[in-house]
Amino acid sequence: MSISPTSSNAPVNTTPLDRRSKELRRKIVRMIEAGGRGHVGSAFSLVEMLRILYDEVLRFDPVNPRWPERDRFVLSKGHGCLALYVLLAEKGFFPESELWKFCKSDGILGGHPEYGKVPGVEASTGSLGHGLSFGVGFALNARLERARHRTFVICSDGESNEGSLWEAVLCAAKHKLSNLTVLLDYNKQQSYSTTYEVLDLEPFADKWRAFGFAVEEADGHSVPELRAALSRTPFDPRKPSAIICHTIKGKGVSFVENNLNWHHKNKVTPEEVKALLAELEVD
Amino acid sequence: MRKTSLDMVYELARQDKRIIFIGSDLGIGTLKQFKAEMPDRFLMEGVSEANIVGIAAGLALEGKIVYINTIATFLTRRCFEQVALDLCLHNANVRLIASGGGLVYAPLGPTHEAIDDFAIFRALPRMTIVAPADADEMRRLMPLTVDHTGPIYIRLGKGGDPIVTNDRVPFRIGKAIPMREGSDALIVSTGVMLKPALDAASSLEQAGIDAAVLHLPTVKPFDSGTLLEFASRVPVVVSVEEHNVIGGLGSAVAETMAEANFDAPKRFRRIGLPDVFPDKYGSQASLMARYGLTADRIAVAVEQLLQTANAKELLK
């Protein structure tokens, strides 16, 4: 792992992106082009986390999105939804044409994912600090019903400023919800500045451990590392699992990486789209 | 009323496996039997209302019917966004049983007095707000909460509130209950204010004034049809609530009557807390007296409105 989480300097991650990671990002760029806006950096940060979940971990049926035995997934950092939409479309939850109606009045895909509107979305998120409680509810219900499906929640570092998130962490640990796995998108950047400057979370992994989770850390852009970590969950049969995923906000495009002007971008110009796609060229 | 409500959650849960109870950090022994018999469906999750509402929403989306109980102000003020988004936006079948509606917690001061709960939740799409008048009415309400779609806020009284309701009219969520007919004035009340409203009507009768009483145990959705039917027959309307005059029952009555654009003008007054945090301790009764939430003051308000020149003319 090439990231130093204790440094206040911008984190570095040199993990190369493969063809699939680049293609997913290219689709995100096409959505931004269509919608003219979007949380670009936040979406690029979690492409690999979402990709491994939807490609190899989650059990789902796009034809029957409410299939009772499906695994539940909540994107608690709802503003990262561009990456989620690209994967949901690819898996067949809705036609790809919806992607090109991002934030349009005749589309179903808005700037934050909505339950009941977007097939495959289990909870409406967007306001931070809500999604993990939904996940705890899903996991509690699975235990109550002795169901085998699992619940996965992606939270962000900025989101971890919210007290309600830590209420949910305490609750999950109290109930020993080993059927719950939280992935933290730890890119060390929030909207205004670094997490170190705005509201320092360190020692982040230790906090989750102290709150009762079994914790591992991984390079959030390394598919093999994420695969390995996820394959070991639950890390402890009597604890919920957390994977601190060290990521780069804007990963994959040099001028977006760690550049907070790209946290949420509107009025994206054709030149910018061209430059983004140029860096995401696949061989 | 609280005891009846929670006892009924237990009874209903015995019959329906979808029912789950979540408390925050309630008094020792609360729903002891529920916990003993159905431990999987009894949760006590600590002083963490935001998370409790969130997990309740998650459970509800999985098909459960979740009853949450804690102090009213903590359900309305503390976790407003969770109620708005997790419950209302998702139309989640979660029932918020709110202890200490209105001025019940007078000795504990303004942190515990639910004087703005109607106003806060009336602004939320899909929210249902009910405030039964007594334990008997609570008993009629609770079975209806099981299969109701969407979130419900249930405001509890103090306990031991005098029984003033009856089952002549079946309880229906969203429907007003006419308690008394009258052609001179209409008194509209909700929750435990029904008793002083009825007492006011009795004393007015002795003064030769014929006042109707309309009880609205459901504050939202507001039964504007029944209100207008009753209001159209009288020149004077008074609303009474254990709540700030801003945003609650009186506001709903005022909004509905204003938009009805009656041909004949009405005399109207809201009785409630005058947009203040109560500045005294004491008891629910003593604070009610301080802010005019009594049968005498309701009767005086009706008489004063009737005495105004225009109102007199309307009576001709």
HADDOCK unambig.tbl for C-alpha pairs under 7 A between the chains (distance, minus, plus):
assign (segid A and resid 130 and name CA) (segid B and resid 54 and name CA) 6.47 0.50 0.50
assign (segid A and resid 133 and name CA) (segid B and resid 51 and name CA) 5.52 0.50 0.50
assign (segid A and resid 133 and name CA) (segid B and resid 54 and name CA) 4.73 0.50 0.50
assign (segid A and resid 133 and name CA) (segid B and resid 55 and name CA) 4.79 0.50 0.50
assign (segid A and resid 134 and name CA) (segid B and resid 54 and name CA) 5.36 0.50 0.50
assign (segid A and resid 134 and name CA) (segid B and resid 55 and name CA) 5.05 0.50 0.50
assign (segid A and resid 134 and name CA) (segid B and resid 57 and name CA) 6.35 0.50 0.50
assign (segid A and resid 134 and name CA) (segid B and resid 58 and name CA) 4.26 0.50 0.50
assign (segid A and resid 135 and name CA) (segid B and resid 58 and name CA) 6.59 0.50 0.50
assign (segid A and resid 136 and name CA) (segid B and resid 55 and name CA) 5.82 0.50 0.50
assign (segid A and resid 137 and name CA) (segid B and resid 55 and name CA) 4.06 0.50 0.50
assign (segid A and resid 137 and name CA) (segid B and resid 56 and name CA) 6.27 0.50 0.50
assign (segid A and resid 137 and name CA) (segid B and resid 58 and name CA) 4.22 0.50 0.50
assign (segid A and resid 137 and name CA) (segid B and resid 59 and name CA) 4.80 0.50 0.50
assign (segid A and resid 138 and name CA) (segid B and resid 58 and name CA) 5.28 0.50 0.50
assign (segid A and resid 138 and name CA) (segid B and resid 59 and name CA) 5.87 0.50 0.50
assign (segid A and resid 138 and name CA) (segid B and resid 62 and name CA) 6.82 0.50 0.50
assign (segid A and resid 141 and name CA) (segid B and resid 59 and name CA) 6.00 0.50 0.50
assign (segid A and resid 144 and name CA) (segid B and resid 40 and name CA) 6.60 0.50 0.50
assign (segid A and resid 164 and name CA) (segid B and resid 50 and name CA) 5.92 0.50 0.50
assign (segid A and resid 164 and name CA) (segid B and resid 51 and name CA) 5.98 0.50 0.50
assign (segid A and resid 167 and name CA) (segid B and resid 48 and name CA) 6.11 0.50 0.50
assign (segid A and resid 167 and name CA) (segid B and resid 51 and name CA) 5.80 0.50 0.50
assign (segid A and resid 168 and name CA) (segid B and resid 51 and name CA) 5.52 0.50 0.50
assign (segid A and resid 171 and name CA) (segid B and resid 45 and name CA) 6.93 0.50 0.50
